């Protein structure tokens, strides 16, 4: 079944505590309609809904969290001879237990989410995991 995800939606206020409504941007309405059609046909109009507060996106650019994450991973890759992409995935896997966001695959395996969707708090978790690894392996990291 398809899944509908939106980066953030504006809540519409209703006169009922038992009704939750959101304004769906025009660009997403067709996709949501497809999901609702499938839900009606396959599940009798029942849906699983998750509501969270959007976080601040991780910082990017010079002296940012993104720069720090990638710079540290590159230094570890050079020091250990490991592939950057493999190390990045390893660190994200390690960070799941500390709060890094993930998707659950049909097999039950946890797949770390992309850094592109990371919040400031998520990035801080990943940085801590990378710094701890470097300290444990005696790898000095330069800012």
N, C-alpha and C positions, 0 to 999 in steps of 0.2 A: 504494500500500500504506500502511496506517496505520502510525503510529510510536508507540512507547511511550516516554514520558519521565517520569521521577519526579524530584522535587526532591532526594531523598537516600534511599538504601536501606541498611539494616543488613546487613552481610555475615555469612553463616553459615559457620562453619569446618567443613571436611570433613577426612577423613584422606588426601586426595589433592591433590597440587600441581596436577594437571591438571583439577580440578573447581572451578568458581567458583559459589557459591550465594548468593542474597540472599533476605531475608524481604520479601515483597510485602505492603503494607498491604491490608486487606480492601477498602477503597474503590477500589483500583486493579486488583484481581484480574480483574474482568470485562473491563476494557479490555485488559489484558495477554493474557487468554485469546483475545480477538478477534484480536489481532495474531499470536499463535502459531498460531491456526487458519489465518489467511491465509498465513502463512509455510509451513506444512506443505502446504497445497493448491497454492500457487504456486511454491514454491522447494525442495520436498523437505526441509523442516525445517532449512534453512540461514538464519542470521540475521547481520546486521551489528550488532556490539555496541561501544559506546564507554563506557569507564569512566574517570571523573575524580574527583578529590577535590573535594567541595563547598567553595566559598569563603565567606568571611564576607560577608553581604549589605551593600550600601552603606548608609551612615548616612542617616537621615531625621530630619525635625524641624528646629527652629531651630539654626542654625550647623552644619548637616550638609552632607555632600557633595551630597545631593539638592537642598537649598536653594541651595547655591552654584551648581550646574549651571544650575538653572532661573532663578535671579536673574541670572547672567551672560548667559544667552541672552536674557532679557527686556531687559536693558540694551542688548545689541547690536541687538535687534529695534527698539527705540525709536530708537537712533542711526542705523541704516541704513534704517529704514522697511520692513524685510522682515518676513514672517510668522514668528511664533514657531515654529510646528510645522515649517515648511520649514527654518528655521535649525537646529532640533534634529536633523532628519534629516540635514542637510548635515554637521553636526559629527560625528554618529555614523558617517557614511560615511567621513569623513576619518580618524576614529579607528580604523577597521578595520585599516589598515596598521600601527597601533601596538599592536594587541592587543584592540580592542573586539570582543566576541563577535558572530557573525553566523550566519545560515543561508544555505545555497546553494540558490537556486531551480533548477527544472528547466532553465532557460535558461543556467545557470551564473552568473547575477548573484548578487552577495553582498548580502543584506538584513540591515542591522544589527538586533540584538536589542533588545528593550525595556529601558529602564532598570530596570524592575521586577525583572528577573533579574540585574542587575549586582552584581558583587562590589565590595568596597572597592578592589581593584586596578583593576578595570574603570573605576570612577568616577574614579579618579585619572588614568587615561589620557584620559578625556573632558575632564576639567577642564584638563589640560595643553594639549589641542588648542584648546579655547575660549580660554584665556588667550593662547596663541601667536597665534591669529587676531586677537584684540583688540589685541595689541601691534603686530602687523604693519600693522593698519589705523589705529593711533593712537586706539583707543577706550579711554578710561579705565574700569576696572571698579571698582565699590564693593562691598565685602564685605557 
